[in-house]
């Protein structure tokens, strides 16, 4: 039981850290509506960069067995993401704001300080991926992002990024 609990806690921390890195990249886009749905869509790119991003935009393991077989559908679990966000809120690393009657999330100073203390190769790579998402993906409509996720995740040759 304790071992299972530790695994759940380490997954929670890892996933919440990835979401925090993603949220941090939108700090300067004050009017951008980074709601739970957008976090879930963008996080798919963070979780599966070998599938979703051109090879030159990341340097993670190109032969990632876990990524290749870890999802059987692309629809994220809303309750799971609510858990990550609640965890970040409880640690006072992000704040919830309302933009046009929608709950959105922003990193706060404590979250910025926490990210400064994490300097692993994996976190550095996640920062690069999140920056790519901010520049290239965040301007797309949610429908286009969903379509891209479905198309890329169903491709047989994941090295061919041209659709």
Buried (B, 14 or more C-beta within 10 A) or exposed (E): EEEEEEEEEEEBEEBBBBBBBBBBBBBEEEEBBBBBBBBBBBBBBBBBBBBBBEEEBBEBEEEBEEBEEEBEEBEBEEEEBEBBBEBBEEBEBBBEEEBEEEEBBBBBEEBEEBBEEBEEEEBEBBBBBBBBBBEEBBEEEEEEBBEBBEEBBEEEEBEEBEE
